[in-house]
Amino acid sequence: MSEGPGAPAPVPPEWWRRLHELWLAAVQVEDVTALATRVYAALLELPGAGAVVGARWEAGRPRYLRLRTEREDAPVTWVPTSPDWPGGPVPRHLDMPGDSPAVRWSGPDAVQPLVRPLLRPHAAGSVLECVFTLHTGDAAGLWVAFAHEVPADARPVLSELLAQVAGVLTLSNRRILESQDHERRQARDAFLAEASLQMDESLDVEETLRRVARLAVPAIADGCVVHLFRPDGGFEPVATAHVAAGAQAWLGDVARHDDWLTARLRGASQHTRGVVLKDDGLAGGPFGSGAMGDGKTIRALSVSPLRARGRVLGTLTFLYHRDDTSLSDLPTLTDLARRAALAIDTATLYDQRRQNVEMLQRQLLPRGLPRVPGVELSAAYEVGDPTLDVGGDFYDAVLADDRVSLFIGDVCGRGAEAAAFTALARHTLRTLLEDGTPPGRALARLNRALIGEKASRFVTALVVTLEPAPDGGWDAVIAGGGHPWPLVRRDGGAVEEVPAHGLLLGVVPDAVWAQTRIRLREGDAMVLFTDGLTEARSADGTCFERHLPEVLRRIAPIGASTPARLVAAASEFRDIGDDDTAVLIARMKGRP
């Protein structure tokens, strides 16, 4: 909005809400530039503001220019190499601001030459500038162009508002850097802080050493090579790893054929404490300046003997490209070798954990669905997250006399704790339903069990019990606890959503879950699913939930492949998200 010349500049009524929203976003982003849209939108609400220009520079060199005007919905960004670079001449060096934001007022011709050409078409009056430090060697600037000359009594207020924005960006960037530094230190310490176990505790040395190399990079170094002694006394490289994928082949060739490296390994293997090579110690070898062909320099090389059962099995070599080579300055390489040996054992435990997870995942899902006269059961499950952690989706079907009960659910999160509560939920429901417990009461019993275990994760679940109806159909008794409602596809193709209201499980003690009853006839199908199906999102943010009824209506006939087809349709639709997906379908087929 604009005000006449000489008018005061009050704080925009939406400013404090905008600033609060900026704070909330600032504690979540992984790059401070992700806040640009919010920042520029807020500044354009200042009275008379017509354009906002931003710039960022590191080590005195510009990184980008950014512009948003009141006529545009989002900022436009240029980098110095852009052919349509709109700024002034790219300076060789930009001065770094002090510790506090530097806010000043000027005319469009008195601003930083870098942004002057970009500002001039939009600044008919005053320009408010704020230059501030994001981190050592990393600075940014914001320029707000006004359509009129801002009076002196209004300038302090506007200056303070811009300084507030700069403060938010500075603190956000500091949080990001501290978080990144914390993660790097955690990754390094996780590797180095392992307890001291000996190499002779490993049952498969070569495979474990390959795992050590993969775990060591980039946790403690930029490259890693593991050699073992061959029976003839030579060295055999059994594992290589490097942070740069293109360097893997180069490093493997050096590890196998370079005589200089072989001599250093042989010498280090005779030492109790290993060796560290830096500066002149790398002369004559393959690790000098530019040796990789990409301008990188290996700044340090450490070689440690791997000892087990009182004999040297080989060597463990770490390569450091980074300036921080503190690890290569450890007082003794015995400590480094001992920690590497522990990593071998840790890798063995890791492999065992993988086997345990795979076994646990199989236990969380039924090996097969029961055969039920008059009902065709089918299911599909897709893992959305390819990590080692177990997902929380579960489903099953159980028989109790002349009834069949279906249930499906989801435990919040992934990992060992989620798996434990998934197993608890599935086996509790299965036991209750096998004993003929009605759906609503089964959910209440599961809720008490979760609360009794002091569950730190909530659970959603949906239970459907199919009972023979007097007219030859089925009565479906349904109870839901915070779970997506089921769909019924009628024999003629119509799709209906069945309300299944109810609280999440494991949250409120003594909660009660109501039951819904509907009639199913031959050809009808009850479709249960987890939120991985409905919350699959396209690039524009649309959920698959909007399309699911139509997709289900078009699938004909309903059969054993229908769950997999629904999962495939959601996967094809999905551009955002990676949640696990489970689908369970019961189709009425003949008389009970």
Steps between C-alpha positions, in 0.01 A plus 500: 500500500612859445447819695541858386832681531572616849250262659612306809585134461305302756575136568293294253212330686612157378866556585511320835317201358743496205797520735361218713450283191856579395628388841310174475635432152853600604528215752418240236685591179834345408615802299427860593432584134184290528351789700525739206135484393376578852756774557434682175123473538518653847727786392275584205222568750694794641323827410613618159731204431510414129792258474740300715851403389717248680861398461735253664875471483757260644868577543427833335362342179131534404290187505174634363268794447128472562208731416133508579259779414142559605388376158664157540401199706851372573859627493717463191860389558819548297852369558813683378539258208145557375502636142224745598676618818311822584737640759799722462855378434581201716749638751818320584431546866209619713563632849372294789263671747554509873335288765180711504272571201597824326179686410502826305285712269617624164389591152489251211829635361687469828452132571753222448599496128434128488124552549462853362386400147245261646359759743496812287187414291296441817624772738338837438570610855693362794689173528533319832810280519602237754830312469568229755727205575357150478823329602873556477568581136129477412297821472169616356320822419140611456390816321141627511412750227223752579284685252538828688736677732443353846478774765759513775256422781393177328848370427592367848195273506570357156869461581412301811266273302771420245752439779254254654490304174880500480514373858267212421707401195825521696371287786347250257828463314686462829261223604549327165877515524500384862273212408724401210809526717331296771408230250855488365644469849245235590586298190870526578462425869268207429780334309784598735318436827447130449618275782838329450447150363768295330518393137504132600133527599398536135376190322522647146790743485485596131128571489518687829791711371297596196231619738760693702600692187140589422433604860820705527414721202400771554468452878869554570677544165452579131647172381582160641700202377527166678780259411555145622818299476499230233661163579805604292550806719359752251213741565152439361249789503168362619301822542507857373260784560503867408258789542528578127348223291730588210807437715410140588665343194807722533544416866453127433769508229744682728429259785578200278794614287685798648850405622539817707188420701600134539835602649329734747253231602779251558690748712190594702414137563829466695402781735302446816341840473472545125604811306358834388624652173451871429659766282846380395416148615267471200767601247560255220170322549167502316334729755667833418325820393262438209580129493132415461462725201235716664722743686457330836795453730528221753623687805576202719529123484487268801594133493424273793583132540202273561595254772316188608614193693842659543574534129459769238223417256533810285471877506228761523566820305304824530526788252413860588421766239345739750683771690393339827753219532488473878437128485831447325669677794394248763785428744508137413360306207453207734183672618386547142568136414318384812197707409511365147507147641196586707329627187557157350312343788235771479453418134448137591236601749349725236470207263336298774261787561409493131410135528298568813315786334417288197370225726300751705349654188379155394345449844312830481307388191305179449664232294169441332132582531250232609261335258147608586192344338307776326778763534800561278784664695794678336769738618807693389779675686765741367793636695530874441820560696796291377697544824574222744232610747179300523179674404187514714227386258326172580195298398353154548184293475379245757217249521276453803218249455291624205647850507810643334665813637729726305721765652755746377705762684801723517744583780646850487862507384755234413772305674530249780257673735237534226550132414445398862167682519404371156548144623307577817210652306479224241521208741265661754234559238547154353458332838194706591328448166571127501314492833201673338552845655294763313698764305428794733588305811814361332622854436428596860699201627790585268487860623532383861792275405685785328444737791606229741824468308539880518518516124682806372348460154135516404334230296217514248292192425186390320316175577226344286317184604294323233202304635261287294169683449164323499437587135821335380720809498742628756468755778818705536558636851759778486696695762781745431759669715639801316552294185398584141141394448439192287340502158231263375486427131161369411453230241367757254809720532378765744755591769394609848704626794400346833542735799710347776538770762729442796798632691859398440611206710748530783410859586182527711435245778153343521396633159207330328477406132158490334408243236338545160306223325439472126368222275720344231369278224658278239745694286548778754853565624624653824827691442731583793826693463762704687569868448795423273236446231285807558782744583710430192544848353555625150741780420225761549416365847181316402437186705418168338206486742305720256546251218474175694120448469514550124803273461325233706180538299686443173674182617297204387461235596612520863743213553825382648701759306289801601703599811823496303337705222387762751848520651652530152256777409595695812872448433462627145305801628749579779761771458524592869532272804625148555268344758434127514172388347276206590171402336265222614185410303217260578266424208171326567492195278204268541313416818674492838 
